[in-house]
Amino acid sequence: MEQAQKELIERHLHAARKIVHDALKQCQSEKLNPAAVAQVLGENAVMLMIRNFGPDAGKQYTKSLTEEAVRMAHFYATQQSRPKAD
């Protein structure tokens, strides 16, 4: 892949991470399962990457998107289960 395409993919990944982050914050307030929401968002992000940039982009970034979604889901799940300090 050329440098310009890699930069464009990174920009899209940054936007996808923000969407996942915002969705998981909403999950926390609505008491939804953050892991399930992260999985769906991650799958959709990978499908968009493949559609927009081809299978190589999907392979290259599937792992990083999945790891990011799992990390964020774990963070919000542990935050949800902790009692709030008064």
C-alpha positions, 0 to 999 in steps of 0.5 A: 500500500502507498503512504497516502492510502495508509494515512487515509486508513489510519484516519478512518481507524481513528474515527472508528475508535472514537465511534466505539468509545462513544458507543461504549460510554452509552452502553455504560449509561444504559446498562448494555453488554459492552462486549456485545456492542464492541463486537458488532462495532468491530465487525462492521468497521472491518467490513467497511475497511474491506469494502473501501480499501480491499481485503489487504486492509481488512487483514491488516487492521482486523486484529488492531480493531478487535483488540481495541474493542475488547480493551475498551469493552473490558474497561467499561465493564470494570467501570460499570461493576465498581461502586461509585465513590461519594 
